[in-house]
Amino acid sequence: MTTTVKNAKPAGVAVPLQAASVYRKLTAADSGLLAGHLKRLDPHDRHLRFWGGVTDTAIDEYCARLDWSAAVVVGAFIDGDLRGVGELVRVRMVPRIMAEVAFSVEGPWQNEGVGTALLRRVLTIARNRCIDRVYMLCLAENRKMQKIASKFEAQLSFGEGEVEGRILPAWPSYFSLMEEAVEDGKAWFPAIFDPASLWPGLSAPPDQP
């Protein structure tokens, strides 16, 4: 059963996902979409994502300084709107390539498998880039993120008020490379015929006389 979801619903109200949800990599051109998504997080989710309360201005600054050359950001588009994001940021190259992951899903779309789908895609990307270790840092109260990480055999270490998860991706294989290629193709193919399917704010061309 599916439900059309166009307007934002009150935080905490679960919304069944459409089967046609689209997951795709974001680019620097999507910085505005990323900022809009992060600003729609309710205060509690902002606190969990940024380890404290942040203002809209701080979110704009965060998106402006994001190093897209060292990051891969995957977005979950539901009914054309960005509702979830998984960020993979490379933090070290030697002696091993290491990266950190962070996730955010807007309240109405939580508990619907979006976070799990994002982490699965992000880990495939990490694997295909020969990243040796993926770290996830979260507050101890962020049980949802810990539960998602446990699905992928993350080793969780509990400290004072925080949790560190460590995942060791396998080396890339033909199948993992194909999985990422297929996911990219599924996301970008609709734009050939309908660019607005990936860029909802794109204006339609004027009618020709």
Backbone as a chain_set.jsonl record, in Angstrom:
{"seq": "MTTTVKNAKPAGVAVPLQAASVYRKLTAADSGLLAGHLKRLDPHDRHLRFWGGVTDTAIDEYCARLDWSAAVVVGAFIDGDLRGVGELVRVRMVPRIMAEVAFSVEGPWQNEGVGTALLRRVLTIARNRCIDRVYMLCLAENRKMQKIASKFEAQLSFGEGEVEGRILPAWPSYFSLMEEAVEDGKAWFPAIFDPASLWPGLSAPPDQP", "coords": {"N": [[0.856, -1.184, 0.0], [0.588, 2.202, -0.826], [1.162, 5.684, -0.253], [0.559, 8.928, -1.374], [2.841, 11.462, -0.87], [3.24, 14.662, -0.547], [3.13, 17.181, 0.724], [4.757, 18.368, 3.663], [4.552, 16.445, 6.624], [3.394, 16.461, 10.074], [5.993, 16.351, 12.543], [7.119, 13.182, 13.683], [4.985, 11.719, 12.812], [4.399, 8.85, 11.159], [4.916, 8.04, 7.729], [3.842, 6.115, 5.073], [6.061, 4.886, 2.599], [6.455, 5.69, -0.856], [6.66, 3.308, -3.518], [8.3, 4.152, -5.524], [10.478, 5.574, -4.592], [13.482, 7.478, -4.844], [16.954, 7.107, -4.814], [19.884, 8.877, -4.912], [23.193, 10.103, -5.72], [24.263, 13.204, -4.424], [25.371, 16.421, -5.623], [27.626, 19.274, -5.654], [25.983, 21.191, -6.686], [23.616, 20.634, -5.515], [23.586, 21.738, -3.025], [21.781, 23.558, -1.899], [19.459, 22.01, -1.706], [20.327, 20.126, 0.151], [20.788, 21.756, 2.402], [18.171, 22.661, 2.821], [16.879, 20.281, 3.525], [18.222, 19.62, 5.958], [17.471, 21.785, 7.517], [14.818, 21.243, 7.872], [14.745, 19.293, 9.772], [13.54, 18.358, 12.96], [13.942, 19.978, 16.221], [15.003, 18.014, 18.041], [16.052, 16.02, 16.337], [17.914, 17.546, 14.954], [19.655, 18.047, 17.044], [20.63, 15.456, 17.521], [21.891, 14.948, 15.067], [23.857, 16.962, 14.81], [25.108, 16.99, 17.22], [24.163, 18.771, 19.08], [22.209, 21.797, 19.461], [21.596, 23.655, 16.513], [21.538, 26.566, 14.449], [19.632, 27.843, 11.613], [21.347, 29.405, 10.113], [23.844, 28.337, 10.821], [23.592, 25.836, 9.652], [23.514, 26.533, 6.934], [26.137, 27.484, 6.694], [27.545, 25.131, 7.241], [26.873, 23.537, 5.011], [27.961, 25.109, 3.003], [30.696, 24.926, 3.421], [31.247, 22.296, 3.036], [33.343, 19.796, 1.822], [33.232, 18.691, -1.192], [34.909, 17.197, -2.734], [35.99, 15.337, -1.077], [33.881, 14.01, -0.076], [31.018, 11.883, -0.311], [27.697, 12.149, -0.92], [24.587, 10.827, -0.383], [21.267, 11.023, -1.36], [17.876, 10.592, -0.322], [15.072, 10.688, -2.12], [11.731, 11.312, -1.856], [8.721, 11.158, -3.32], [9.702, 13.171, -4.915], [10.915, 14.992, -3.199], [13.682, 15.816, -1.094], [14.276, 13.804, 1.565], [15.909, 12.318, 3.201], [19.361, 11.806, 4.068], [22.581, 10.486, 3.534], [25.88, 10.785, 4.504], [29.185, 10.347, 3.495], [32.332, 10.878, 4.442], [35.65, 11.314, 3.68], [38.335, 11.027, 5.888], [40.959, 10.4, 6.335], [43.908, 9.396, 4.588], [46.279, 7.898, 4.759], [47.888, 5.668, 7.12], [45.889, 4.006, 6.261], [42.875, 4.202, 4.365], [40.323, 6.059, 5.648], [36.985, 6.812, 6.684], [34.143, 8.79, 7.685], [30.708, 8.406, 8.583], [27.484, 9.908, 8.407], [24.045, 10.428, 9.157], [20.738, 11.531, 8.327], [17.277, 11.72, 8.675], [14.146, 12.951, 7.937], [11.556, 13.484, 10.351], [8.779, 12.422, 9.783], [9.382, 10.41, 7.994], [10.941, 8.558, 9.223], [11.741, 5.309, 10.616], [10.943, 3.805, 8.462], [12.664, 2.425, 6.906], [14.404, 4.041, 5.49], [16.861, 5.037, 6.53], [18.333, 2.64, 6.749], [18.469, 1.871, 4.049], [19.974, 3.993, 3.04], [22.434, 3.673, 4.437], [23.247, 1.173, 3.479], [23.752, 1.774, 0.772], [25.746, 3.729, 1.056], [27.8, 2.255, 2.25], [28.4, 0.467, 0.202], [29.457, 2.251, -1.653], [31.692, 3.115, -0.181], [33.109, 0.711, -0.055], [33.714, 0.316, -2.776], [35.533, 2.302, -3.16], [37.734, 1.496, -1.899], [37.914, 2.015, 0.812], [39.123, 1.513, 3.986], [38.254, 1.53, 6.649], [35.212, 2.454, 8.134], [33.773, 4.879, 10.088], [31.318, 5.625, 12.521], [29.986, 8.07, 14.436], [28.001, 8.882, 17.183], [25.564, 10.278, 19.454], [24.943, 8.793, 22.647], [22.257, 8.535, 23.133], [21.134, 8.207, 20.681], [19.55, 5.862, 19.617], [18.366, 4.827, 17.339], [20.18, 5.163, 15.202], [22.257, 3.556, 16.107], [21.008, 1.064, 16.044], [20.573, 0.747, 13.299], [23.23, 0.696, 12.382], [24.069, -1.679, 13.576], [22.852, -3.588, 12.01], [24.611, -3.93, 9.972], [26.781, -5.21, 10.971], [28.352, -3.565, 12.588], [30.945, -2.666, 14.831], [30.387, -1.657, 17.965], [31.395, 0.807, 20.254], [31.079, 1.975, 23.452], [31.173, 5.063, 25.003], [31.509, 7.823, 27.288], [28.561, 9.2, 27.116], [28.563, 8.981, 24.359], [28.758, 7.074, 21.291], [30.793, 4.989, 19.358], [30.874, 3.594, 16.226], [32.283, 1.033, 14.239], [32.946, -0.055, 11.037], [34.087, -2.48, 8.803], [34.54, -2.444, 5.6], [34.295, -4.8, 2.883], [36.658, -5.706, 0.254], [36.418, -4.166, -3.01], [34.339, -5.679, -5.53], [33.364, -7.294, -8.604], [30.6, -7.467, -8.472], [29.904, -5.599, -6.472], [30.723, -3.234, -7.683], [29.054, -3.238, -9.914], [26.615, -3.057, -8.604], [26.66, -0.436, -7.568], [26.825, 0.965, -9.987], [24.408, 0.269, -11.212], [22.578, 1.37, -9.408], [23.188, 4.095, -9.751], [22.446, 4.386, -12.428], [19.679, 3.838, -12.327], [18.854, 6.044, -10.883], [19.551, 8.292, -12.441], [18.565, 7.873, -15.01], [15.753, 8.583, -15.406], [15.974, 11.358, -15.691], [16.664, 11.883, -18.26], [14.372, 12.017, -19.743], [12.713, 13.517, -18.136], [13.83, 16.055, -16.611], [13.032, 17.417, -14.301], [12.403, 15.427, -12.538], [14.614, 14.82, -11.063], [15.544, 17.287, -10.333], [13.543, 19.052, -8.733], [12.953, 21.794, -8.605], [13.444, 22.784, -11.084], [12.687, 24.82, -13.8], [10.129, 24.537, -16.232], [10.68, 24.52, -19.772], [9.875, 27.357, -21.817], [6.886, 27.529, -23.794], [7.09, 26.874, -27.245], [6.535, 29.034, -30.03]], "CA": [[0.0, 0.0, 0.0], [1.385, 3.407, -0.915], [0.47, 6.934, 0.003], [1.222, 10.061, -1.987], [3.326, 12.364, 0.156], [3.793, 15.851, -1.18], [3.319, 18.203, 1.736], [5.404, 17.873, 4.876], [3.63, 16.03, 7.674], [3.901, 16.81, 11.404], [7.092, 15.504, 13.001], [6.73, 12.043, 14.483], [3.891, 10.985, 12.181], [4.98, 7.974, 10.145], [4.295, 8.153, 6.413], [4.26, 5.013, 4.218], [6.846, 5.338, 1.472], [6.095, 5.266, -2.196], [7.569, 2.316, -4.073], [9.163, 4.806, -6.498], [11.48, 6.425, -3.951], [14.718, 7.556, -5.626], [18.183, 7.368, -4.08], [20.942, 9.273, -5.846], [24.275, 10.921, -5.188], [24.125, 14.641, -4.572], [26.552, 17.148, -6.078], [27.711, 20.62, -5.077], [24.824, 21.952, -7.166], [22.478, 20.295, -4.653], [23.83, 22.257, -1.669], [20.55, 24.161, -1.413], [18.56, 20.923, -1.304], [20.865, 19.552, 1.386], [20.514, 22.697, 3.491], [16.732, 22.65, 3.077], [16.564, 19.056, 4.272], [18.732, 19.714, 7.328], [16.669, 22.785, 8.239], [13.503, 20.677, 8.189], [14.843, 18.396, 10.921], [13.007, 18.978, 14.175], [15.048, 20.298, 17.149], [15.636, 16.82, 18.609], [16.853, 15.373, 15.298], [19.078, 18.417, 14.731], [20.555, 17.8, 18.167], [21.289, 14.17, 17.298], [22.733, 15.001, 13.87], [24.985, 17.884, 14.958], [25.599, 16.919, 18.592], [23.764, 19.998, 19.76], [21.318, 22.638, 18.684], [22.227, 24.52, 15.512], [20.628, 27.487, 13.796], [19.581, 27.74, 10.161], [22.577, 30.017, 9.585], [24.925, 27.36, 10.995], [23.397, 24.794, 8.644], [23.971, 27.103, 5.658], [27.6, 27.514, 6.723], [28.005, 23.749, 7.149], [26.736, 23.092, 3.62], [28.858, 25.909, 2.164], [32.1, 24.508, 3.578], [31.396, 20.858, 2.785], [34.34, 19.495, 0.785], [32.618, 17.679, -2.044], [35.946, 16.329, -3.3], [36.294, 14.302, -0.086], [32.614, 13.492, 0.444], [29.958, 11.359, -1.174], [26.431, 12.365, -0.218], [23.48, 10.122, -1.044], [19.989, 11.561, -0.93], [16.65, 9.808, -0.509], [14.008, 11.548, -2.606], [10.43, 10.676, -1.721], [7.763, 12.005, -4.022], [10.423, 14.294, -5.486], [11.514, 15.857, -2.188], [14.796, 15.221, -0.353], [13.808, 13.534, 2.925], [16.945, 11.644, 3.97], [20.708, 11.997, 3.522], [23.711, 9.77, 4.108], [27.133, 11.442, 4.133], [30.426, 9.601, 3.669], [33.394, 11.882, 4.332], [36.988, 10.77, 3.885], [39.032, 11.795, 6.922], [42.389, 10.076, 6.342], [44.335, 8.603, 3.439], [47.391, 7.002, 5.117], [48.269, 4.481, 6.334], [44.677, 3.387, 5.728], [41.831, 5.146, 3.994], [39.246, 6.011, 6.63], [35.906, 7.761, 6.42], [33.075, 8.861, 8.668], [29.373, 8.485, 8.015], [26.457, 10.588, 9.194], [22.739, 10.262, 8.521], [19.599, 12.312, 8.821], [16.001, 11.418, 8.031], [13.101, 13.794, 8.517], [10.708, 12.739, 11.274], [7.675, 11.616, 9.25], [9.874, 9.307, 7.154], [11.745, 7.652, 10.023], [11.166, 3.977, 10.88], [10.397, 3.276, 7.207], [13.748, 1.783, 6.157], [15.206, 4.996, 4.718], [18.215, 5.04, 7.064], [18.985, 1.381, 6.376], [18.762, 1.926, 2.61], [21.071, 4.937, 2.846], [23.691, 3.091, 4.908], [23.651, 0.115, 2.55], [24.335, 2.409, -0.41], [26.983, 4.396, 1.433], [28.835, 1.24, 2.472], [28.808, -0.023, -1.123], [30.334, 3.286, -2.203], [32.951, 3.036, 0.562], [33.788, -0.511, -0.5], [34.226, 0.488, -4.136], [36.627, 3.263, -3.133], [38.797, 0.856, -1.129], [37.995, 2.583, 2.153], [39.448, 0.397, 4.875], [37.433, 1.603, 7.853], [34.162, 3.459, 8.167], [33.415, 5.173, 11.468], [30.064, 6.31, 12.78], [29.958, 8.629, 15.783], [26.683, 9.407, 17.518], [25.274, 10.389, 20.87], [24.471, 7.537, 23.237], [20.795, 8.499, 23.078], [20.686, 7.978, 19.303], [19.377, 4.412, 19.512], [17.998, 4.44, 15.974], [21.393, 5.045, 14.399], [22.979, 2.376, 16.573], [20.299, -0.119, 15.563], [20.846, 0.619, 11.866], [24.622, 0.275, 12.222], [24.182, -3.079, 13.986], [22.413, -4.434, 10.906], [25.747, -4.115, 9.073], [27.853, -5.788, 11.771], [29.238, -2.541, 13.137], [31.476, -2.882, 16.172], [30.016, -0.469, 18.723], [32.131, 1.066, 21.487], [30.309, 2.945, 24.212], [31.931, 5.944, 25.87], [30.692, 8.692, 28.145], [27.613, 10.012, 26.36], [28.701, 8.826, 22.914], [28.983, 5.724, 20.774], [31.564, 4.909, 18.123], [30.679, 2.37, 15.46], [33.325, 0.804, 13.245], [32.574, -1.041, 10.029], [35.214, -2.809, 7.926], [33.998, -2.884, 4.304], [35.071, -5.757, 2.087], [37.268, -5.116, -0.932], [35.456, -4.096, -4.123], [34.205, -6.835, -6.409], [32.569, -7.011, -9.805], [29.202, -7.31, -8.093], [29.708, -4.334, -5.765], [30.839, -2.164, -8.676], [27.83, -3.251, -10.707], [25.522, -2.576, -7.761], [26.693, 1.028, -7.554], [26.517, 1.456, -11.335], [22.976, 0.096, -11.447], [21.891, 2.369, -8.593], [23.355, 5.383, -10.421], [21.636, 4.381, -13.642], [18.265, 3.941, -11.947], [18.576, 7.391, -10.397], [19.745, 9.322, -13.447], [17.879, 7.596, -16.273], [14.528, 9.371, -15.606], [16.262, 12.752, -16.022], [16.773, 12.01, -19.711], [13.047, 12.37, -20.264], [12.047, 14.458, -17.237], [14.846, 16.585, -15.695], [12.443, 17.842, -13.033], [12.295, 14.288, -11.633], [15.775, 14.889, -10.181], [15.667, 18.664, -9.875], [12.152, 19.491, -8.66], [12.793, 23.23, -8.789], [13.801, 23.177, -12.436], [11.546, 25.394, -14.521], [9.836, 23.967, -17.534], [11.018, 25.449, -20.843], [8.707, 28.069, -22.337], [6.271, 26.959, -24.999], [7.563, 27.432, -28.505], [5.416, 29.508, -30.852]], "C": [[0.884, 1.223, 0.0], [0.517, 4.618, -0.667], [1.242, 8.053, -0.661], [1.58, 11.063, -0.909], [3.942, 13.566, -0.533], [4.066, 16.934, -0.165], [3.937, 17.593, 2.984], [4.349, 17.55, 5.918], [4.209, 16.41, 9.034], [4.988, 15.836, 11.844], [6.55, 14.383, 13.865], [5.586, 11.237, 13.906], [4.463, 10.155, 11.049], [4.197, 8.084, 8.851], [4.752, 6.975, 5.57], [4.962, 5.527, 2.978], [6.256, 4.874, 0.155], [7.115, 4.246, -2.685], [8.59, 2.964, -4.992], [10.148, 5.779, -5.853], [12.793, 6.343, -4.727], [15.881, 7.876, -4.697], [19.251, 7.738, -5.099], [22.002, 10.077, -5.121], [23.96, 12.398, -5.428], [25.446, 15.234, -5.063], [26.559, 18.52, -5.407], [26.532, 21.48, -5.52], [23.58, 21.7, -6.32], [22.634, 20.841, -3.238], [22.571, 22.874, -1.072], [19.546, 23.12, -0.957], [19.009, 20.302, 0.008], [20.558, 20.462, 2.573], [19.028, 22.704, 3.835], [16.309, 21.434, 3.874], [17.001, 19.176, 5.727], [17.935, 20.724, 8.157], [15.29, 22.238, 8.611], [13.551, 19.67, 9.335], [14.282, 19.098, 12.148], [14.156, 19.175, 15.177], [15.756, 19.075, 17.713], [16.532, 16.143, 17.574], [18.067, 16.228, 14.922], [20.122, 18.17, 15.825], [21.328, 16.499, 17.971], [22.267, 14.24, 16.132], [23.996, 15.825, 14.102], [25.553, 17.917, 16.374], [25.287, 18.209, 19.35], [22.838, 20.802, 18.873], [22.09, 23.519, 17.716], [21.148, 25.381, 14.871], [20.6, 27.236, 12.297], [20.843, 28.327, 9.538], [23.757, 29.056, 9.698], [24.811, 26.233, 9.978], [23.849, 25.288, 7.276], [25.492, 27.113, 5.592], [28.181, 26.113, 6.6], [27.974, 23.265, 5.702], [27.701, 23.842, 2.706], [30.298, 25.425, 2.26], [32.301, 23.002, 3.367], [32.343, 20.623, 1.616], [33.808, 18.341, -0.069], [33.648, 16.767, -2.697], [36.301, 15.186, -2.36], [35.036, 13.625, 0.436], [31.765, 12.907, -0.67], [28.671, 11.45, -0.372], [25.314, 11.711, -1.024], [22.171, 10.657, -0.473], [18.846, 10.606, -1.214], [15.535, 10.783, -0.879], [12.692, 10.773, -2.564], [9.391, 11.614, -2.295], [8.426, 13.296, -4.501], [11.111, 15.202, -4.498], [12.601, 15.113, -1.415], [14.394, 15.067, 1.107], [14.846, 12.835, 3.795], [18.288, 11.798, 3.283], [21.691, 11.116, 4.276], [24.996, 10.397, 3.603], [28.323, 10.535, 4.463], [31.565, 10.577, 3.413], [34.741, 11.237, 4.647], [37.746, 11.658, 4.869], [40.524, 11.495, 6.969], [42.715, 9.185, 5.162], [45.422, 7.596, 3.785], [47.421, 6.837, 6.631], [47.067, 3.72, 5.772], [43.683, 4.485, 5.367], [40.672, 4.98, 4.967], [38.22, 7.084, 6.297], [34.901, 7.714, 7.558], [31.735, 8.946, 7.945], [28.457, 9.234, 8.975], [25.151, 10.501, 8.413], [21.72, 11.203, 9.132], [18.379, 11.947, 7.988], [14.935, 12.258, 8.723], [12.074, 12.934, 9.258], [9.622, 11.881, 10.661], [8.126, 10.404, 8.444], [10.845, 8.394, 7.911], [10.991, 6.346, 10.254], [10.503, 3.381, 9.649], [11.483, 2.658, 6.339], [14.633, 2.728, 5.381], [16.654, 4.998, 5.204], [18.988, 3.791, 6.695], [19.373, 1.389, 4.91], [19.913, 2.879, 2.33], [22.403, 4.335, 3.271], [24.16, 1.98, 3.977], [24.318, 0.713, 1.314], [25.667, 3.069, -0.092], [28.112, 3.389, 1.649], [29.296, 0.616, 1.158], [29.764, 0.96, -1.778], [31.693, 3.252, -1.504], [33.771, 1.827, 0.115], [34.437, -0.308, -1.866], [35.335, 1.526, -4.219], [37.772, 2.789, -2.23], [38.995, 1.518, 0.235], [38.104, 1.443, 3.158], [38.563, 0.36, 6.115], [36.424, 2.739, 7.717], [33.736, 3.641, 9.622], [32.08, 5.928, 11.522], [30.091, 6.779, 14.222], [28.568, 9.199, 16.046], [26.553, 9.525, 19.026], [24.715, 9.066, 21.385], [22.954, 7.411, 23.149], [20.258, 8.202, 21.681], [20.576, 6.475, 19.039], [19.069, 3.976, 18.086], [19.237, 4.241, 15.103], [22.209, 3.831, 14.814], [22.334, 1.091, 16.067], [20.57, -0.352, 14.083], [22.264, 0.116, 11.643], [24.804, -1.197, 12.574], [23.732, -4.034, 12.889], [23.559, -4.766, 9.961], [26.996, -4.534, 9.839], [28.855, -4.743, 12.25], [29.688, -2.934, 14.535], [31.255, -1.597, 16.964], [30.829, -0.383, 20.013], [31.429, 2.208, 22.21], [31.229, 3.735, 25.131], [30.983, 6.781, 26.711], [29.821, 9.596, 27.283], [27.692, 9.87, 24.862], [28.982, 7.382, 22.556], [29.782, 5.832, 19.48], [31.303, 3.555, 17.473], [31.77, 2.24, 14.413], [32.897, -0.325, 12.331], [33.769, -1.24, 9.107], [34.658, -3.31, 6.59], [34.904, -3.918, 3.636], [35.72, -5.02, 0.914], [36.255, -5.108, -2.072], [35.474, -5.363, -4.956], [33.419, -6.416, -7.643], [31.13, -6.714, -9.42], [28.955, -6.001, -7.352], [29.812, -3.152, -6.722], [29.58, -2.076, -9.54], [26.65, -2.729, -9.896], [25.483, -1.053, -7.731], [26.329, 1.594, -8.916], [25.025, 1.364, -11.637], [22.178, 1.126, -10.661], [21.994, 3.752, -9.245], [22.482, 5.467, -11.671], [20.158, 4.541, -13.35], [17.906, 5.358, -11.533], [18.593, 8.425, -11.513], [18.962, 9.097, -14.736], [16.607, 8.422, -16.444], [14.784, 10.806, -16.034], [16.413, 12.962, -17.526], [15.46, 12.513, -20.286], [12.35, 13.435, -19.43], [13.059, 14.997, -16.236], [14.289, 16.985, -14.342], [12.284, 16.683, -12.055], [13.477, 14.241, -10.675], [15.979, 16.278, -9.613], [14.278, 19.277, -9.835], [11.96, 20.973, -8.907], [13.096, 23.703, -10.191], [12.577, 23.678, -13.181], [11.372, 24.691, -15.838], [10.168, 24.968, -18.605], [9.761, 26.129, -21.362], [8.172, 27.398, -23.585], [6.797, 27.662, -26.234], [6.382, 27.903, -29.334], [5.166, 28.566, -32.005]], "O": [[1.85, 1.278, 0.761], [-0.7, 4.584, -0.847], [2.464, 8.122, -0.526], [0.725, 11.47, -0.123], [5.057, 13.484, -1.048], [5.132, 17.55, -0.191], [3.67, 16.439, 3.319], [3.373, 18.284, 6.078], [5.411, 16.658, 9.135], [4.916, 14.642, 11.555], [5.646, 14.587, 14.675], [5.241, 10.184, 14.441], [4.964, 10.711, 10.071], [2.973, 8.207, 8.862], [5.955, 6.83, 5.355], [4.514, 6.498, 2.367], [5.643, 3.811, 0.065], [8.288, 4.304, -2.317], [9.652, 2.387, -5.224], [10.604, 6.716, -6.508], [13.172, 5.275, -5.209], [15.805, 8.802, -3.89], [19.494, 6.989, -6.046], [21.758, 10.654, -4.061], [23.461, 12.784, -6.485], [26.503, 14.617, -4.931], [25.626, 18.881, -4.69], [26.128, 22.396, -4.804], [22.608, 22.453, -6.393], [21.888, 20.447, -2.342], [22.316, 22.731, 0.123], [18.86, 23.306, 0.048], [18.189, 19.989, 0.871], [20.118, 19.994, 3.623], [18.664, 22.748, 5.011], [15.487, 21.531, 4.785], [16.227, 18.864, 6.633], [17.748, 20.536, 9.359], [14.667, 22.716, 9.559], [12.505, 19.238, 9.819], [14.519, 20.289, 12.353], [15.23, 18.6, 14.999], [16.979, 19.083, 17.853], [17.649, 15.736, 17.894], [19.129, 15.691, 14.608], [21.319, 18.095, 15.551], [22.532, 16.441, 18.222], [23.35, 13.659, 16.194], [25.079, 15.447, 13.653], [26.381, 18.77, 16.695], [26.085, 18.665, 20.169], [22.699, 20.523, 17.682], [23.132, 24.069, 18.073], [19.991, 24.972, 14.766], [21.439, 26.506, 11.767], [21.349, 27.803, 8.546], [24.576, 28.966, 8.784], [25.825, 25.729, 9.495], [24.496, 24.549, 6.534], [26.073, 26.79, 4.556], [29.196, 25.92, 5.93], [28.931, 22.657, 5.223], [28.205, 23.272, 1.739], [31.044, 25.506, 1.283], [33.416, 22.5, 3.509], [32.159, 21.191, 0.54], [33.927, 17.172, 0.296], [33.305, 15.682, -3.165], [36.852, 14.175, -2.794], [35.118, 12.755, 1.302], [31.791, 13.37, -1.81], [28.568, 10.895, 0.722], [25.127, 12.01, -2.203], [21.995, 10.733, 0.743], [18.847, 9.899, -2.222], [15.108, 11.598, -0.061], [12.566, 9.708, -3.168], [9.208, 12.73, -1.809], [7.815, 14.364, -4.498], [11.831, 16.111, -4.91], [12.459, 13.927, -1.117], [14.193, 16.057, 1.811], [14.676, 12.768, 5.012], [18.354, 11.908, 2.058], [21.639, 11.014, 5.502], [25.183, 10.53, 2.394], [28.439, 10.026, 5.578], [31.741, 11.048, 2.29], [34.947, 10.69, 5.73], [37.796, 12.878, 4.712], [41.283, 12.25, 7.576], [41.92, 8.33, 4.773], [45.486, 6.535, 3.165], [47.03, 7.75, 7.359], [47.23, 2.875, 4.892], [43.657, 5.551, 5.983], [40.107, 3.894, 5.094], [38.54, 8.119, 5.712], [34.819, 6.733, 8.296], [31.64, 9.487, 6.843], [28.636, 9.193, 10.192], [25.143, 10.5, 7.182], [21.828, 11.611, 10.288], [18.441, 11.877, 6.761], [14.841, 12.268, 9.95], [11.766, 11.815, 8.849], [9.541, 10.697, 10.987], [7.348, 9.474, 8.231], [11.5, 7.548, 7.301], [9.77, 6.282, 10.108], [9.604, 2.548, 9.768], [11.253, 2.392, 5.159], [15.535, 2.277, 4.675], [17.578, 4.964, 4.391], [20.171, 3.867, 6.363], [20.474, 0.968, 4.554], [20.745, 2.601, 1.467], [23.397, 4.464, 2.556], [25.357, 1.863, 3.716], [25.344, 0.206, 0.859], [26.611, 2.98, -0.878], [29.255, 3.647, 1.271], [30.47, 0.271, 1.02], [30.759, 0.562, -2.384], [32.73, 3.35, -2.16], [34.985, 1.923, -0.068], [35.578, -0.716, -2.083], [36.012, 1.622, -5.242], [38.649, 3.564, -1.85], [40.113, 1.573, 0.748], [37.28, 0.529, 3.173], [38.171, -0.712, 6.575], [36.746, 3.831, 7.249], [33.382, 2.677, 10.301], [31.779, 6.757, 10.664], [30.208, 5.963, 15.136], [28.024, 9.922, 15.211], [27.335, 8.942, 19.778], [24.089, 8.315, 20.638], [22.426, 6.3, 23.096], [19.06, 7.97, 21.513], [21.399, 5.894, 18.332], [19.461, 2.886, 17.668], [19.329, 3.267, 14.357], [22.788, 3.151, 13.967], [23.029, 0.142, 15.705], [20.771, -1.487, 13.651], [22.492, -0.775, 10.824], [25.603, -1.89, 11.944], [24.187, -5.177, 12.844], [23.501, -5.757, 9.233], [28.119, -4.256, 9.421], [30.057, -5.004, 12.31], [28.908, -3.467, 15.324], [31.864, -0.568, 16.67], [30.942, -1.353, 20.762], [31.213, 3.277, 21.64], [31.97, 3.164, 25.931], [29.797, 6.473, 26.824], [30.278, 10.624, 26.782], [26.97, 10.56, 24.143], [29.385, 6.578, 23.396], [29.484, 6.659, 18.618], [31.487, 2.508, 18.092], [32.141, 3.222, 13.772], [32.533, -1.409, 12.785], [34.393, -0.269, 8.679], [34.337, -4.492, 6.468], [36.123, -3.902, 3.809], [35.384, -3.873, 0.618], [35.345, -5.936, -2.106], [36.5, -6.034, -5.07], [32.878, -5.311, -7.706], [30.509, -5.81, -9.979], [27.928, -5.355, -7.561], [29.073, -2.177, -6.587], [29.103, -0.986, -9.855], [25.782, -2.039, -10.431], [24.418, -0.448, -7.851], [25.607, 2.588, -9.004], [24.448, 2.268, -12.242], [21.215, 1.694, -11.176], [21.014, 4.495, -9.29], [21.858, 6.494, -11.936], [19.46, 5.286, -14.037], [16.798, 5.827, -11.792], [17.759, 9.33, -11.539], [18.721, 10.048, -15.48], [16.38, 8.934, -17.54], [13.927, 11.424, -16.667], [16.303, 14.087, -18.013], [15.444, 13.333, -21.204], [11.502, 14.171, -19.934], [13.158, 14.474, -15.126], [14.993, 16.905, -13.336], [12.055, 16.911, -10.867], [13.363, 13.681, -9.585], [16.53, 16.429, -8.522], [13.866, 19.945, -10.783], [10.897, 21.379, -9.378], [13.016, 24.899, -10.47], [11.538, 23.017, -13.186], [12.343, 24.297, -16.484], [9.969, 26.166, -18.399], [8.687, 25.529, -21.347], [8.919, 26.774, -24.339], [6.932, 28.885, -26.264], [5.338, 27.252, -29.349], [4.262, 28.798, -32.808]]}, "num_chains": 1, "name": "protein.A"}
